[in-house]
Amino acid sequence: MNGVVFTEFIEMTEGEFGLQTVDNIINRAGVEGIYTSIGTYPHEEIMSLVAALSQETEIEVSVLLENFGGHMFKSFVRSYPSFFEDSKNSFEFLENVEGYIHTKVIKIYPEAELPTFETVRLGPNKLEMRYQSDRRMGDFALGLIQGCLDYFKEDAEIQKTLIDEKGSRVDFLIELK
Amino acid sequence: MDELELIKRKLAREIAARKKAEEILEERSLKLFELNQSLKEINASHQKLIYKRTIEIQEKEKNYRNFIENSNDIIYSTDEKGLITYANPQGLKLSGYGSDELIGNNYSKLVSERYFKKIKSFYRTQFIKKIPSTYIEFPMITKLGEELWIAQTADMSIVDGKSRFNFVARDISGRKKAEKALLLSEDKYRSIIENMELGLLEIDRDGKILKAYPKFTKLTGYESSELEGKLAAETLLSPEDVAKMNQRNSERRHGEPGVYETRIIKKDGTDVWVLISGAPYYDEKNRMIGSVGIHLDISHQKRLEEELIQAKEIAEHSLESKDLFLANMSHEIRTPLNGVMGLTEVLLQSNLNGEQRNYLETVMVSSKNLLFLINGILDLSKLSAGNLELNIQPVELISELIHIKNAFSLAAEKKGIAFDIKWHNMLESEWYQLDAVRLNETLTNLIGNAIKFTDEGKVSLTVKKQLVEDGFAYFSFEVEDTGVGIPDEDVERIFNRFEQASNNDSLIYGGTGLGLAISKKIVELMGGKLNVISSPGKGSKFFFETKFPMTEKVEKPDNFVDASNYAFEGVRILVAEDVEINQLLIKKILGDWKCDVMIVENGQEVLDVLLKKEVFDLILMDVRMPVMNGLEATRYIRENPAYGDMPIIALTANAIKEEINKCLNAGMNGYLSKPYSQEQLFSKIAEFIRPSVSVQKQSFIDLDGLKAVTNGDLEFEERMISLFVEDSTTRIGQLEECISNMDDERIMSIVHAMKPAVSYICVDSLLEQVKEIEQGDLSSEKRMELTSSFLLQLRLVLDELINR
């Protein structure tokens, strides 16, 4: 798991819940807590940290992951503004994730293990997006989509459907309002 | 935990994170460096490779260019509009154009005007249908306006969306010329064959006529349209020839060419003989697809052939006729000869004077020579027909040799030459299987010749038993003389019929020239070869080798009976004989033997006589007779049991073996060939009927004269007779001496002195002889001969007197 995810998670936790909580979840998760954005760390560690935060704050993991997604998107906007130059709206951007953004990500982080996002435009305001990853971070993806809609100042109803029970395949039906 | 502590811990984490990040960055930068290094190396090696490839490509291009430029083919390219973009040197050379005259021009410049439309449409099709490669032959036109046949391959390729044509063309004017020449020569040969009166017919595998050429239609009278498509065999052959043709065709289907003759039925129904030479022909894959028959009208030859066959048949027939003629001639001569010789023999037994006896003996010798000649001719005709067979019987060889010696001793003695027969390694009791008659004939001929051609010196026969092996004895026979000899150039010729070493020889020595030819054949039949070594003036040696199977001694019944002492008194003999002179002869002979003779003229009369219940002890049957021949009559007799097994003896003038077999097969018991001697006839009859002792004997004494003198005084008579015997015995000795000394005077005085006694005691014929010998004007030779004859009879007189 890419180091950015860890550094952004720590940053978000610090910003939302304070340094004490950061220290607590590091202790609770039993990890070193030393992360650099150019490093790569085991996927289990982020899940342990999220679980620790949930226990610390008594907020559900899914909510935490969704919020983390939104935070992450904002971070992407800050770090890689060029990613967003060519997209006029959220659908255009989402449709470019697989073919354009992930391609660029791989160039920067060769070790990154990225999920796949297939998109099907069902109508002018309707887009189906299928998430697929063994990381089973569908809620994180939902946060990212929501972050994207927020970035383009669009409002949409997002219907989430688990295609398999484990959550490694998740369909999002995005309908603009 | 206080905030400071928390910040410190965060800082510590961030410092650690930064260090980790720095490590990661170092690691990555090292990796980048290494990657960069290896990239540089790869680049360098790629450059090398590119350089090498470039060189290779340049080489290849150079090679291709060389290929193209040195090619014997015309190679050129056009763009899609047909404008020439490249032409190789051969293209320029053959077209006669310079490069600048072609590049940029339409390819039509190179196509003969006559063919341009065709070629244009051909390549348009290739262009539209995007056919990658095409082939076509057409005449190119050169700058000088000459046509040049080329075979052109066009490859179309598309480069950068634009079509391009690459042409490779080959000069095939030579091939075209050859094809044309072939067509011409085909035409030439076809017209030659057509003009040679040979009818050509093309037939497919099923025998259907594909094409009938003009000469064939002329030959058969059909129009070609009437023949084409029809089955050749059905239309042109008679049914019996069809089978023959089918056989031929199946052979031809196997690819065998053949020549044969057959008859073809013409349109008008008549036929014509043709010689067909048929040869299969093949398609390009070497499959036999039909045949060409060349028909030559051979009716004329066929007619000649038939005439030849006829002529041959006539010739063969005439050859048979010749044999038949010879047999007939032999028969016709033998028949009267039988009378002549038989009656001469009878006459010789009567009382004759010396002159008469001499004449008659000459008749006898001449007759025997004539008979010998006829036998020789008959033998030769048998030899030429391969019909002469040996009659092999057990023979005591030495006794045969002794007979020969006795037969020639006198002749040799007369000529004053020595004659001797010598044998080696042989005993008298040795018997062999051989044909004594033919061996005798051969040796007699050789010895006779030797004596004939030798005037001084000697003649000898030497017989040697060389070897005994596997039951065979191997002999050599040599007849040697010291005579005139034979010139080298004549040695081969003397074995031919009717040839003698010199034509003059026959004048000097006589003879027919048949003897050696026959002897040679006989020796060959005995498995040998008659050879001769001769030097003119010194003598000759005839010799041969042969082998005889050895055998046990055979006791033969001694049938030889001296006819003069015996008779068949009261024996009833029926004689069937149509020739009067022979009737006379047989009647005389059998009458002398006191037989009861009845003569009839033919077979029918024999049967008539037998039907009248006349009884006979024996029948002598001539074979050839009018009305009914002897064979037929014999068969009738044998079919009727009433006649029992009455002996029938054939008297035939036809001396050939077939005739003899016919006689025996018809049921006859024996045969005698004419002419026969009394002795032969007697022996033959004696085989069946036992003779009685004869009282009849020719007598040379006549005591009437003596009795007239003695007047019944028997004692005186006896004394006179014994005195005569005593005196005559002395006189015989003296006379013999005189003959050897040719002493005429003394002979005359001796016989003169004997004359009274002879007139008292002997028959008149002796007295006549004495009177003749006495005559002064007689030649010395004649006197000696008469004296010899007189002495012979005088001895008989003495015998008769002593045995009285």
Interface residues (C-beta under 8 A of the other chain):
Chain A: T7 E14 L19 Q20 V22 D23 E32 G33 I34 Y35 T36 S37 I38 G39
Chain B: M1 E3 L6 I7 R9 K10 R13 A16 A17 R18 K20 A21 I24 L25
